[in-house]
C-alpha cells in the first residue's frame, strides 16, 4: 500500500495532475486563495472535476479573478456571465463572486486576506496523518469557525464542508494519505513558508 496516490483522484489525467501538483500545496497568496475559495463555492452541488475542467474558462470570464475589477461589476456583467457556456451559469454564485470580491478587498485592506484565512490554523499547515479516506472529516472546528467568519464578512457558498475542502486544497491542512507520495512532499513545503 506504500506510495499509492490518494484514491479520490482516480485515473483521470487532469485530476491526477491536479492531485500531484496543486492539491494540498500551501498557498500563501491572498488573491490565489480568493480564487480557490470562489471556485469551491461554484462547486457546491457539483463534482470538483466539473470545476477543474472549466477552471481556465472561469479565469477568462472572471478577469483573471482580480477582485479589484470584479468588485465593480453589476447586472450587465452578471447577464454576460449567465450566457457563458464555459462556466457554471448560476446567478446566485455569480452574484456571490461579486460580493465576495468586495469582501476580499475590505479584509485585504484591513489585515490581509491570506493572514485572515491562515489565522484559523494558527498560521501554519495542519499536518494530518490519515491512513484511509474514512478518517477524513467533512468539516472541522476550524472550518466551522472560518465559515462563520467568512459569512460575517459577506461571503456566500462557504459552509463548513466547502471551507474544509478549500482548506485541504490550499494546504491549510495536509490531508494526503500517509501512503501517498505527496504527503511527505507537501509536509516539507511547510518549512519553506515565505
N, C-alpha and C positions, 0 to 999 in steps of 0.2 A: 504493500500500500504506500510505501515511501515514494516521493517525487511524483505524486499524482496531482494534476491541476484540479482546482475546485470544481466539483461536478456541475454546479449551476450553469456554467458557460457552454456545456455540451460540446459539439464539434463544428458549429457554425464558425467559419474563419473570421468573420467580423467580431463575433462575440469572444472568440479565443484571443484575438489581438487586443481587444479592449481589456479583457482579464489580465493579460500578460504585461501590458504597458501602461495602463491607465487606472484601473480599479484598485483602490486601496493605497495609491501613492499619495502621500501627504501634499495637499495643495495649500499654499500659503498666500496666494494672490487673491485679494478680495473680489476683483472682477470675475476671475475664473470660478471662484466659489459661488458667486451670484448666478452665473450661467448654469452651473450644475444644479443649483437649488431650483431654478426656474424649470430646467428640463425634467427634474424629478417631479415637479408639480404637474407638468404636462403628461407624465407617465401615469398619473393616478387613473386607475381603472384599465390600464393597458399594460402590455409587457414592455420591459426595458429595451428589448431588441427592436421593437417598433420605433422607439425614440432614437435609438442608436443609428438605425438605418436612415433616419430623417435629420440627423444632427447637423450635417452641413447645410441642408435646406433651411433649418431653423436659424443657423448663424447668418445666412444670407438675408432671410426675411426679417430678422430682428437686428439688423445693422451691426452685426458682429457682437451682439449682446453688450453694447455700450449703454450703460444705464443713463448717462447724461443726455443721450439722444432719445431713448425710449421714454424717459420721464416726461417729455414734452408732447408725446403723441396723444391723439384724441380719436374721435369717431371715424375720420377718414382713413386713418391707419388701421383701425380695427376692421373696417369694411374691406380694405385691401387684403389683410391677413385672412379674413374669412373666405376669401376666394383663392387662396394659395394652396394648391394640392400637395405641395412639398412638406407641409407641416400638419399638425393636428389642428383642425379648424373647430375650435371650441371657444365661443365668445367669453365665457367666464374665465377660462385660463389665459386668454389673450389680454383681457382687461386686468387680470391679476398680475400679469407681467408688467404692465404699465404702472400700476400702483406699487408693485414690488420694486421697480426702478426708482420710484420716488422715495420709498422707504430706504432702499440701499443708500441713496445719496445723503439722506438725513443721518443714518447710522455712520456712514463712512466719514462724514464731516465731524461728527461728534466724537468718535473713538476709533474709527477704522473698522470696516466691515469684517475683515479677517480676524482681528483681535476679539471682536464681539463674538463671533462664532466659536473660535478656538477656546474662549474662556469656559465654555461648557464642559470641556475635557481637561481643564487646568493648563491649557496652552501646549499640550504635548499629546501625541497619539497614544491611545489606549492599546496596549499590546495583548490581545486575547490569544488564547492557545486552545482553539477548538479542534476537536478530533473528528466531528461529524456535523453535517448541516443541521441535524436535530438539536444541536446545542446552541444554535444561533437564534437569539430572540428577535421578535419583530419590532420591539421597542425597548428602551431602557429608561431609567430615571433621567438620564442626561438628554435623551431625545425628547422626552416629555417636557422637560424644562426649556429646551431650545425651541420646541414647537410653540409653547406658550409665549415665550419672549418674542418670537417672530410674528405671531398673530397680534400681539400687543403693539408691534411696530407697524402693522398694516399689511403683512403678508397673508396670502391665502394659499390653499392647496399645500399646506405644510403641517399636516397632522404628525403625530409622533412616529408612525410607521414610515411615512415618506421621509421624515427627517432622519430616522435611523438609517434608511437606505442611502441617503445623502451622506451621512457621517461615514458609512462604510466606503462609499465611492471616493470620497475626498481624503481618505486616510486618517480621519479623526479617530477611527477605530480600525485596528488590523484584524479583519475577520477572514483572511485567507486561512484555510485549514492548515494545521501544522504539517500535514503531509504534502502540501503544495509548495513547490519551489519558490513561489512568490512570497510566501510568508516571511522567510528569512531576509529576502531582498528588500521587502517593504519595511521590515523592522530595522534594518540597517540604515534606511533613509532618515529615520528619526534623528540619528546622530548628525546628519548634515543639514539640520534645520537652519534657515537663514537668520 
